[in-house]
């Protein structure tokens, strides 16, 4: 296909899209400040930027979710007014969101048909199935149409999201971080197919990403946003990952990776043997997992989300009962009760800390005291709480961990994601820690916060803490871990020293090959 | 034991007859609740709706002399309650269960207040079909005297199964109940769909209530429902949100309710009150047996707050 299209210039049916001088203010905050982006027909255009740089705001303005305060949008050579997502769809604009928008328990067929604007009152499923099969024959994507979406692998689900937009006749596609839950191989396949369709002249693509590798390999042009302004734009060939990173972060100094003390790993602190646990539906999620973490070592757990990582962390945090197997800390059986956690100094930084490690309506000071509130000096006799002491301790932690809050008495739910993360980190890491379990600790945070939290984790390791780090971000694991294991279908399928890690092998293991 | 020579055979026959007779309000309330829950909201107020339907249906049937007018008005009263529930729940940060309990109390209280004058008079009753004409045995004839509303419910259950699978409306209700976010992304109005589903559910529950006062037991009094509306809500969970299973479950509960009187009719009087409690014991036992602290309920609409 590609050979042919390069010889014979294809007929270009996909439109070009141009956003001109877009400005969007939320109250006093300017999220977009006169940003212009020109996406030429039948190209893949990458939109790069940190969290909060304005990427989402820009595409939401293009898709009609937000009304820009200033600026205009040109599709093809006509200026258009897009006031809601339906209008965008009529103009052939489609967006694949970062979170999946298909209904998990319905089949691909049902999802696609119901997304159409012209669903008949009585649906003839046999006919719809035939029509969809005929449509799929013209597409490079292969997906099982009669499977419930929940039963699809993440890669197939992402394909289904893309196919849905194409089925709705989108010729301009916005992909928001499309590969964040995919293995490298799945990501390459999907981006390759998208790019082939663009080369064919059938599709124009705007892809939001923070992965330089994908920009360099699959995009024709790139626009970099920083703090609501376009700070760079042009063909990808004129850029290197380093130059893109500089554009993205600006002059702000990013904390250097925490220095790693080259201490040898010590005794085994955390040992998991034959662990089994079920997920919320009663299906096995962790199936016979074995794992050891030594003192002064960070063990990274890689894997595509949904392979039992969440359940593993919940068992270790005492939030989910194990079905079988043993967890030992310092050689003794560990049941994750409060007394055991205190005795063995086991601490946990779960993902989505606001939901799984905080009481949102209680104050920052109270949340920070959860581990110690019932012991001296915070409680007299184990039941009379001394709020003053708690508040003073919280103030010290807030200063030390740079938690931005209006006051220690503010409900923790009023803090931003990064600051909730810092507050929980302060609670879990401030004392003596023998074992730390951390799951996606920097998910959704900006560069500065990421560097900060990574430094804290490495620092804990240098002090002799055994760290189990579960993450969906392979780059994070490669940067922080001493040892890397790959989790697939609830078990460890691969183990390697990070220094000797081979990305291809890891990718294959993540996909279960 | 002089009961026409049937003897102990009278018991299963009476249970069958009772199942058909007693199950009808269960059936209508549970089909209505099933539809409401498919849209992702639970309406516990159906107990109040049921009593309100019984009262208003009886009053209108008495006033107009036409029992079917009573059924219609009972349904409309139920619709009003459904709309009220949906409207309150569509406000921010409103819990559907709390609203349901409030409406349950409001519905029963209002029905008792407005229904005082109708406790004495006798309203015209709903007709029934004599499907037992082929038999000479009076018990068989009376057991197969089947009311028209039961037959309507019998048709409604498969109709609902079909509609939820093969019509745009049914699919939209299910999408809203499975993922409000996905529904919004597809451009479907979540609150409006829930409003329609709750209103329809209320209509069916109201019709179920009219059966109580217009067929069996066939008069209006304040102890008429005795928790049947709430039992029917539990029955939806037991039936795994499947209208056809709702139908079978309603029959099962109806049969359990008829067990006590049936045994009494053949002379077994020991534990009469215990046997009368059979439906409630059955509810409890089934809920315990089919629930788990570790699993989500299979088949539950994902947006339902009680199963999240």
Interface residues (C-beta under 8 A of the other chain):
Chain A: X85 X86 X97 X99 X101 X102 X103 X104 X105 X106 X110 X111 X114 X115 X117 X119 X120 X121 X122 X123 X125 X278 X280 X281 X282 X321
Chain B: X166 X167 X168 X169 X171 X172 X174 X175 X178 X179 X181 X182 X183 X185 X186 X187 X292 X294 X295 X296 X298 X302
